[in-house]
Amino acid sequence: ARNATTMAASSPKSDRAALLKAFDEARTGVRGLVESGVSTVPDLFVHPDPYASAPLAPPGVSIPVVDLSLPAHLVAAATAAAARDWGFFHLVNHEALVPSGHPARALAAVRPFNELPAPERAAHYGRALAGGVSYSSNVDLFRSPAASWRDTVQVMFGPTPPNAERIPSVCRSEVIEWEAHAAAVARAVMALLSEGLGLGGAALEETSCLEGKLMVCHYYPVCPEPERTMGLVPHTDPGVLTVLEQDGIGGLQVKHTNGDGESFWVDVKPEPGALVINVGDLLQV
């Protein structure tokens, strides 16, 4: 007689959960995968075609530009129009708010933290905003259909200030410095939007729109198969405004719907000296 035997197979879902857990517990993020010498994108990070829902925009299409050197009433009108029609715009000639070179200083300081030896980075790794600071890979790692190719330092600057000692020392002073400049830009843009809406310049700030402040510093390691994954999936920002400093590499895209109802993805190419302003969900509401 033969003995009947059975073998229970693990489910794809349980296998994925185990791989996610192992990745997170390594505490070195996507950068750790690159350091290990991966030559292909792991299945956890493979994304479907991001352009299935909308094509790329025709050549020459770009987000609006708001120039702070123009007369104040023209700047307010341009800011409101850009926010209403696009939700994104480049802000230029902002030297009165951000001294030349300061945004690049923050970028240049955060990158070395992400390229520290793995044991040094791992000491900071964690998903909780302990003391208002966290370093992890993919805040939605255990909820999203596919992980994205990025690691992130987050610092909650308001309404309660962070414990500055928890900000990695290699970028601490530059991050704190950039927060003050970014807040000044946000205050100025909110005033322009308020005026563009026919309200007093302080209307948005008086409704507490400048109190909650979160700095998000994304790091996108070199990818062996960039066509198979994404640095950041399509999304909207939940807050009031995002003040974004890009590096020179680019990759950011905005989904825009024109007056004919046609939607397409527009490349937001880095412009020297320009900041990107993004209207968040709360302000849109």
N, C-alpha and C positions, 0 to 999 in steps of 0.2 A: 504494500500500500504506500501511496505517496502522501507526504505531509503537505497540506494546503498552507500556503504562506501568503501574507499580504504585506504591502509596504505603503505607508501613507506618504504621499508626495506633498511637499510644501507648496503653498499657494503663491502665485506671483506677488500678491499683496503683502504676504508675510515676508517674502524674500526682500521686497523693496524696503519694508520697514526696518529690517535688520541692516541693510546696506546704509540707509539714512542714519541709523543709530551709530553705526561704526564710523561713518564719515564725521558726524558731529562730535563723537567722543575722541576722535583724533586731535581735535582742538587746534588744527592748523589751517582750516579752510581750504578754498580752492587753490590758494597759493601752495599749500602742502601737496596737492595732487601734482602740480607742475614741478615742484621740487623732487617728487618721487620719480619723475621721468615719464609720465604717461604720454603715449603717442597718439591716443585716440580719446575722444570724449566719452566718459563712462555713461552707461544707459540712463542713470539718474538725471543726467543733464541734457538729454536729447529732447529738443522741442519740435513741434510740428511747424509747418510753413507759416511764418508770421504774416506773410503777405496774401494769405488766402482770402481774407475779408476785404482787402483794399490794395490797389497797386501803388507803385511808387509814383510820385508826382512828376509831371513833365519837367524837363530841364528849365532852370531859371526861376522856378517857384521857390520862394523863401518866406520866412516869418517876417512880420513888420519890424521896423527899427524906430525907436523913440530916442530922439536926440535932446539931451538936457540943455544944450547950448542955445536952443531956440527960445523965442519969447514965451513966457510962462503960460499964457492962455492957449498957445498953439501946442505946447507940450501936454497940457492937461487934456485937450481934445484928442490928440494923437494917442495918448495912453489909454483913454477910455475906449476909443475906437478899436485899438489893437486887442484890448482885453475882451471886448464884446464880440469881435468878429473872429478872433483867432484863439484867445486865451493864452497866447505866448508872444513875446517880443524880445528883441535885443535892446538893451539899454546902453547907450554910448554917451561919451563926454560926461562921465560921473565923477570926475577927479575931485570935486568939492566934497564928495561923500566917501570916496575910497581913494586914498593916495595911490599913485601909480606903482604897480608892482606888488601890492599887498595881496590880491587874490592869488597870484602865482606863488607867493611865499607859503600860503597854507597848503596848496597842492604839493609843493616841493617838500614840505615837512611830513605830510601824512604818508606819502609813498614810501619813504625809508622805514616807517614803522611796519608796513606790510611786508617789507623785505628783510626784516630782522631774522636771525636764526629762529627756526621753528620753536625751540623750547622757550625763547623769550616772548614770542607772540602768544604761545599757548597759555602763559601765565595770566594773560589778560582776557582769554576767551570765556564767554558766557552769554546766555540769552537774556538774563535779567538786566535791567538798567540800574545796576547797583551803584548808588551814589550819583545817579544820573548819567552813567557812562556804560557802554557795552561795546564789545568787539565779537562779531560772529559772522557766519556765512549764511545768507538768506534768512531774513527774519521770518519768512513763511515756509521754511524748509519742510516742515512736517504737514503742511496743508496744501501746498501747490502741486499740480500734476507733474511738473518737472522742475528741478532745481536750476538756478541761473548761475552763470559763470562770474561770480563776484564775491568779495568779502567786504565787510562794512564796519566802520567805527561810527557809533551814534553817541551824541552828547545832548542831553536835555538841558537847555539853558534857561528855560522859563516855563511856568511862573516861578518855580523854585530853582535857584542856581545849583549847578552840580558841585560835587566835591572835586575840586580842581586836581587834587593829588591822584585821582583815579584816571585822569586823562594821561595817556602814555607820555612819558617825559620827552621823548624825541620830537613830539609835535605839540606839546602843551601850550607854549607861549604863542605859537602861530595860530592855533585853533581858537584860543581865547581872543586874540587880536582880530581875527577874521570875523568872529561873532559880532563884535562891536560895529565893524564896518557894514556887515550884512544887515544888521538891525537898522542902521542909519539909512541904508538903501530902501529897506522895506517901509520905513516910516515915510520917506519921501514919495515912494510910489503910491502908498495908501492915500497920502494927501492929494496927489494928482488924480487918482481915481475918484476920490470924494468930490473934488472940484469938477471933474468931468461928468459926474452924475448930478451936478447942480446942488451939491451939499456943501457945508462948510469943510474946509480943508482938514479939520481934525475929526470928522465924523466917524471914520472907521476906527481910528485909534481909540476914540472915546468909548467905543463899544467893545473894548478889550481885545481887538484883533491883533495887537502886537505883544500880548502877554505870554502866550504859549510859543516857545521857540525850541525847535529841534534841529540840530545840525547832523546831517548824514553825509559821511565821507566814504564814497564807494571806491573800491579798488578792483580793477578788472585785469587779472593776470593774463599773460600771453596764452593763447588758446591754440591747440594743435589742429582743431577742426572747427573754425569759427562759424562755418555754414550750418553746423548741426546743433548749435545751442544759441543762447542769448545772454547778454549781460544783464538786461532788465526787461521783463515782459511788458506788453501793453498794459497801461494802468492810468489812473488819474491820481493826482496828489490830493489827500483829504483835507488839507488845511486851508488857510486863507491865501497866502502867497508863498511861492518858492523863489529864492534868489540863488541862482546857479552859476557857479564858475566852472567852465569846461577847461579841460586840457587841450592840447593841440591835435589830439588824435581824432576826436569826433565819434560819431556813431549814434548820437541822439536823433530821434525822429519824432515828428508831431503828426498826428492824424487830423487832417483838415477836411471839412465838408464845404464846398463852394456854393455859390448862389443857385446853381442848377441841381443841387442835391448829390453831386458826385464827391465821393470820399477818396482820399489818397494820402500816402505817407510822404511827408516833406522832410528832407534832410536839414537838420539845424547845424550848419557848418560852423566850426569855431571861428569867431571874428576877433582878431587881436584887440584887446582893451574893452571888449563888450561883455556884459553880463546877460544871462538869460532870465527873464521873469516869466513865471508860470502861474496862472490863476488857478487856485485850488477849488475843490468842491464847495467848501463852506462859503467862499466869496461868491461863487456862481449862484448858490442858493440865495 
